[in-house]
Amino acid sequence: MDDGITFRKFAAQDLDWLVESHATLYAREEGFDDSFGPLVADIARGFLVYHEIGKESGWIAEHDGHRLGCIFCVRADREGFAKLRLFLVLPEARGFGLGQRLLDTCMGFARGVGYEGMTLWTHKSHEAACALYAKNGWRCVADRPVHSFGCDLVEQTWEIVF
């Protein structure tokens, strides 16, 4: 598909965009409070400083220099598993298959570097993302009600074994 969207590796100059995009979008669409942005910032900063080159990666999707989305693959606490993190597609880029392309990139990387499977943490309210995971063979293995980011949510853990 040649729609002009390119993927590149996440870099330090993407940090402010990544944090602001997550914080703004989740506040608007989910009602999250201002505790969410600092969590995203901690995750992204940690990645920049500590990620293991060759086993962990992050991607930014762009079109004409405009960032449209992102996704990360990092080592999970579970032996042999990677964790999908910071998956985001901006509203203006939705409905064109970008989420699937980002997910394919992340999962392909994880398989390619030898992970046996992947896990992720999300909320049940993220219906489009959850539908995408299910369509790609992921399964919800746990859920529980929580109060996070100023909201009552149902936290979910999903996984896939390759």
Phi, psi and chi 1 to 4 in degrees:
 res  aa     phi    psi   chi1   chi2   chi3   chi4
   1 MET       -  120.7  170.8 -169.8  -77.1      -
   2 ASP  -108.8   80.5 -173.3   15.5      -      -
   3 ASP  -102.9    7.5   54.1   10.0      -      -
   4 GLY    83.6   -1.4      -      -      -      -
   5 ILE   -83.0  129.2  -65.0  175.4      -      -
   6 THR  -119.7  156.0   58.4      -      -      -
   7 PHE  -113.7  139.7  -71.3   13.9      -      -
   8 ARG  -141.0  166.2   63.8  169.3  174.2   78.3
   9 LYS   -70.7  143.0  -64.0  -67.0  175.3  104.4
  10 PHE   -62.0  138.8  173.3   74.6      -      -
  11 ALA  -136.9  166.6      -      -      -      -
  12 ALA   -54.0  -34.7      -      -      -      -
  13 GLN   -70.0   -9.3   65.7  -93.9   23.2      -
  14 ASP   -90.4   -9.8  -61.4  -49.1      -      -
  15 LEU   -57.8  -51.6 -179.1   63.3      -      -
  16 ASP   -61.8  -42.6  -69.6  -17.6      -      -
  17 TRP   -60.6  -46.3  170.2   84.0      -      -
  18 LEU   -60.3  -47.3 -175.1  129.3      -      -
  19 VAL   -65.8  -48.6  172.8      -      -      -
  20 GLU   -63.4  -41.7  178.8   63.2   26.7      -
  21 SER   -63.3  -46.9  -65.3      -      -      -
  22 HIS   -61.6  -50.5  -85.1   81.3      -      -
  23 ALA   -61.0  -45.8      -      -      -      -
  24 THR   -67.4  -47.9  -60.3      -      -      -
  25 LEU   -64.5  -45.4 -170.1   64.0      -      -
  26 TYR   -70.0  -30.4  -79.9   80.2      -      -
  27 ALA   -66.7  -45.6      -      -      -      -
  28 ARG   -70.4  -45.3 -176.2  173.5   62.4 -125.7
  29 GLU   -89.0  -27.9  -66.9 -173.4   -7.3      -
  30 GLU  -118.4  -11.5  -56.2  -74.2  -24.3      -
  31 GLY    79.4   17.9      -      -      -      -
  32 PHE   -63.5  146.4  -76.7   16.7      -      -
  33 ASP   -86.7 -173.4   66.0   16.9      -      -
  34 ASP   -79.3    9.1   60.4    3.4      -      -
  35 SER   -82.8  -13.7   66.3      -      -      -
  36 PHE   -74.5  -44.1 -174.0   62.5      -      -
  37 GLY   -54.9  -47.5      -      -      -      -
  38 PRO   -61.6  -33.6  -27.7   36.2      -      -
  39 LEU   -63.9  -46.7  172.0   65.0      -      -
  40 VAL   -60.0  -43.1  171.9      -      -      -
  41 ALA   -61.1  -43.4      -      -      -      -
  42 ASP   -62.3  -43.7  -73.7  -12.8      -      -
  43 ILE   -62.3  -48.0  -67.1  167.0      -      -
  44 ALA   -67.7  -42.0      -      -      -      -
  45 ARG   -63.2  -42.3  -80.4 -168.8 -157.3  103.5
  46 GLY   -59.3  -40.2      -      -      -      -
  47 PHE   -62.1  -47.1  176.6   84.8      -      -
  48 LEU   -59.0  -38.1  -75.1  169.1      -      -
  49 VAL   -85.0  -39.9  173.8      -      -      -
  50 TYR  -114.7   -4.0  -61.1  110.4      -      -
  51 HIS   -62.8  147.2   81.6  -81.5      -      -
  52 GLU   -91.8  106.5 -176.4 -178.0  -14.6      -
  53 ILE   -59.4  133.6  -64.4  170.4      -      -
  54 GLY    94.7  -20.1      -      -      -      -
  55 LYS  -121.8  -12.8  -68.6  -63.7  -86.2 -175.5
  56 GLU  -139.3  145.1  -60.7  177.5  -54.6      -
  57 SER  -157.2  159.3 -166.7      -      -      -
  58 GLY  -135.8  147.0      -      -      -      -
  59 TRP  -128.8  145.9  -61.7  -91.4      -      -
  60 ILE  -115.9  129.6  -60.0  -69.3      -      -
  61 ALA   -93.5  132.4      -      -      -      -
  62 GLU  -134.0  155.1  -69.2 -175.7  -39.8      -
  63 HIS  -140.4  122.0 -175.7  -93.6      -      -
  64 ASP    50.0   40.7  -72.0  -22.9      -      -
  65 GLY    81.2   -0.1      -      -      -      -
  66 HIS  -100.1  126.4  -61.8  -74.6      -      -
  67 ARG   -73.1  135.1  -62.3  174.6 -172.0  100.7
  68 LEU  -118.9  -19.2  -59.7  174.8      -      -
  69 GLY  -179.0  176.7      -      -      -      -
  70 CYS  -159.1  164.2   58.0      -      -      -
  71 ILE  -162.1  150.8 -162.1  166.0      -      -
  72 PHE  -133.4  147.5  -72.3   73.1      -      -
  73 CYS  -122.5  116.7  178.6      -      -      -
  74 VAL  -129.2  163.5  -61.0      -      -      -
  75 ARG   -67.0  134.9 -174.9 -177.9  -57.1  -85.1
  76 ALA   -91.4  165.0      -      -      -      -
  77 ASP   -66.1  -28.0  -67.0  -24.3      -      -
  78 ARG   -78.2  127.4 -178.0  174.3  168.8 -171.2
  79 GLU   -55.3  130.5 -176.7   65.3   31.2      -
  80 GLY    82.2    0.9      -      -      -      -
  81 PHE  -114.7  147.0  -88.5   64.6      -      -
  82 ALA  -102.7  163.5      -      -      -      -
  83 LYS  -120.7  130.3 -178.7 -176.0  -90.3 -171.2
  84 LEU   -82.4  131.3 -174.1  153.8      -      -
  85 ARG  -138.9  158.4  -61.4 -156.1   88.7  174.1
  86 LEU    50.8   44.7  -58.5  174.0      -      -
  87 PHE   -82.5  123.0 -173.5   16.0      -      -
  88 LEU  -149.6  134.7 -179.3   75.8      -      -
  89 VAL  -126.8  121.5  176.6      -      -      -
  90 LEU   -64.0  149.3  -66.1 -179.2      -      -
  91 PRO   -52.6  -39.5  -26.6   34.2      -      -
  92 GLU   -69.5  -13.0   60.7  -91.5   23.9      -
  93 ALA  -106.1    3.6      -      -      -      -
  94 ARG   -81.2  153.2  -66.8  177.8 -175.6  161.2
  95 GLY    88.6    5.8      -      -      -      -
  96 PHE  -119.6    9.9  -58.2  101.7      -      -
  97 GLY    87.7    6.5      -      -      -      -
  98 LEU   -65.7  -39.9  179.7   56.9      -      -
  99 GLY   -58.1  -43.2      -      -      -      -
 100 GLN   -63.3  -42.0 -178.3   66.7   60.1      -
 101 ARG   -65.0  -40.6  -71.1  170.6   59.3 -165.7
 102 LEU   -64.6  -44.4  -76.6  163.4      -      -
 103 LEU   -62.8  -42.9 -174.2   59.6      -      -
 104 ASP   -59.3  -42.8  -72.4  -14.5      -      -
 105 THR   -61.6  -47.2  -62.7      -      -      -
 106 CYS   -65.3  -48.7 -172.5      -      -      -
 107 MET   -66.5  -38.5  -69.6  173.4   61.4      -
 108 GLY   -63.1  -40.5      -      -      -      -
 109 PHE   -61.9  -48.9  173.6   83.6      -      -
 110 ALA   -58.2  -45.9      -      -      -      -
 111 ARG   -61.6  -45.5  -82.1 -171.5 -162.4   98.0
 112 GLY   -63.4  -28.4      -      -      -      -
 113 VAL   -98.5    6.6  -61.7      -      -      -
 114 GLY    99.3    8.3      -      -      -      -
 115 TYR   -67.8  147.7  -72.1  110.2      -      -
 116 GLU   -85.3  -18.9  -61.4  167.7   17.8      -
 117 GLY  -177.2 -176.7      -      -      -      -
 118 MET  -137.8  158.4  -64.0 -174.4   77.4      -
 119 THR  -134.2  160.6 -173.3      -      -      -
 120 LEU  -154.3  159.7   65.3   84.6      -      -
 121 TRP  -120.2  132.9  168.2   80.9      -      -
 122 THR  -152.1 -169.6 -169.2      -      -      -
 123 HIS  -123.6  145.2  -63.3  102.9      -      -
 124 LYS   -57.3  -29.3 -173.9  176.6 -178.1  178.5
 125 SER   -66.4  -16.0   59.2      -      -      -
 126 HIS   -83.9   66.5  -57.7  155.4      -      -
 127 GLU   -59.7  -43.0  -66.3  174.4    7.5      -
 128 ALA   -64.4  -43.6      -      -      -      -
 129 ALA   -64.2  -44.4      -      -      -      -
 130 CYS   -62.7  -38.8  -68.2      -      -      -
 131 ALA   -64.3  -39.3      -      -      -      -
 132 LEU   -64.2  -43.8 -177.0   62.7      -      -
 133 TYR   -59.8  -49.0  -57.7  138.7      -      -
 134 ALA   -59.7  -42.8      -      -      -      -
 135 LYS   -60.1  -27.3  174.7 -176.6  157.3 -166.6
 136 ASN   -99.4   13.8  -76.7  -85.6      -      -
 137 GLY    94.2    0.7      -      -      -      -
 138 TRP   -73.2  156.3  -66.3   70.1      -      -
 139 ARG  -135.9  144.8   60.5 -173.1 -175.0   91.1
 140 CYS   -77.1  120.4 -178.3      -      -      -
 141 VAL  -106.6  -11.5  -64.2      -      -      -
 142 ALA  -161.9  145.1      -      -      -      -
 143 ASP  -149.0  152.0   63.9    4.2      -      -
 144 ARG  -158.3  144.4   68.5 -177.0 -177.3  110.0
 145 PRO   -72.6  139.1   15.8  -18.6      -      -
 146 VAL  -142.0  164.5  -64.3      -      -      -
 147 HIS  -116.5  105.8 -173.2   81.1      -      -
 148 SER  -135.1  146.0  -64.0      -      -      -
 149 PHE    56.4   32.0  -45.0  118.6      -      -
 150 GLY    79.7   11.3      -      -      -      -
 151 CYS  -132.4  152.1  -59.2      -      -      -
 152 ASP   -84.3  122.7  -69.7  -34.3      -      -
 153 LEU  -135.1  166.3  -59.4  163.4      -      -
 154 VAL  -113.3  110.4  176.3      -      -      -
 155 GLU   -80.0  138.1 -170.3  175.0   87.2      -
 156 GLN  -130.2  147.7  -67.0 -175.8  -32.7      -
 157 THR  -115.3  128.1  -58.2      -      -      -
 158 TRP  -117.6  154.2  -71.9   68.9      -      -
 159 GLU  -150.3  161.4   71.2  176.0   30.0      -
 160 ILE  -142.4  140.1 -172.4  168.3      -      -
 161 VAL  -109.5  130.9  176.8      -      -      -
 162 PHE   -81.1      -  -60.0  139.3      -      -
